[in-house]
Amino acid sequence: MSCEIIIAGDGRAILADPSTDWAFGPVFPSPEEAQAFLRWLGLDPRDIMLHAILAGRDPDTALESAYRRWLACCPEPEGRCV
């Protein structure tokens, strides 16, 4: 099972775990950006967090690091690694 993308009333999006109803990760400007990040990531973002926990690192920092790499990869919204 993969994470879900939840769309807020203002059009921004967040990632959520459908089995626990727990939101995590960055707030995306749009659901399309969230989808582009997940495609670029190539794996379930919860796996990044789990690997960080198992390695004794902060899971939020690990996911934030991946998000920042993605932003650096494609700085313009219309060209973001889609």
C-alpha positions in Angstrom: 0.0 0.0 0.0 1.3 3.4 -0.8 0.8 6.8 0.8 -2.2 9.0 -0.2 -2.2 12.6 -1.3 -4.7 14.7 0.7 -5.8 17.9 -0.9 -6.5 20.8 1.5 -9.2 23.3 1.1 -6.8 25.9 -0.3 -5.5 23.5 -3.0 -2.2 22.5 -1.3 -1.5 18.9 -0.7 0.1 16.6 2.0 1.1 13.0 2.2 -0.8 10.7 4.5 -0.7 7.0 5.6 -4.1 5.5 4.7 -3.9 2.8 7.4 -3.1 5.2 10.3 -4.7 8.5 9.0 -1.4 10.2 9.9 -0.1 13.0 7.7 3.6 13.5 7.2 6.2 15.3 5.1 6.2 18.7 3.4 3.1 20.7 2.4 3.1 20.8 -1.4 1.7 23.8 -3.4 -0.5 21.4 -5.3 -1.4 17.7 -5.6 0.4 17.6 -8.9 3.6 18.6 -7.2 3.1 15.9 -4.6 2.6 13.3 -7.4 5.7 14.6 -9.2 7.8 14.2 -5.9 6.5 10.7 -5.4 7.4 9.7 -9.0 10.9 11.2 -8.6 11.3 9.5 -5.3 10.6 6.1 -6.8 9.6 4.5 -3.5 7.1 4.9 -0.7 8.3 7.9 1.4 7.5 5.9 4.6 10.3 3.6 3.6 12.8 6.6 3.8 11.5 7.4 7.2 11.7 3.7 8.4 15.2 3.3 7.1 16.2 6.5 9.0 14.6 5.2 12.2 16.4 1.9 11.9 19.7 3.8 11.4 19.1 5.9 14.4 18.4 9.1 12.4 15.5 11.5 12.5 12.9 10.3 10.0 11.5 13.8 9.3 15.0 15.1 8.5 15.5 12.2 6.1 12.3 12.9 4.2 13.1 16.6 4.3 16.5 15.9 2.7 14.9 14.0 -0.1 12.4 16.8 -0.7 15.2 19.4 -0.8 17.1 17.3 -3.3 14.0 17.1 -5.5 13.5 20.9 -5.3 17.2 21.4 -6.2 16.8 18.9 -9.1 14.0 20.9 -10.7 13.7 24.4 -9.3 10.8 25.5 -11.6 7.3 24.2 -10.8 6.4 23.6 -14.4 9.6 21.6 -15.0 9.7 19.6 -11.8 10.9 16.1 -12.6 7.5 15.1 -13.9 
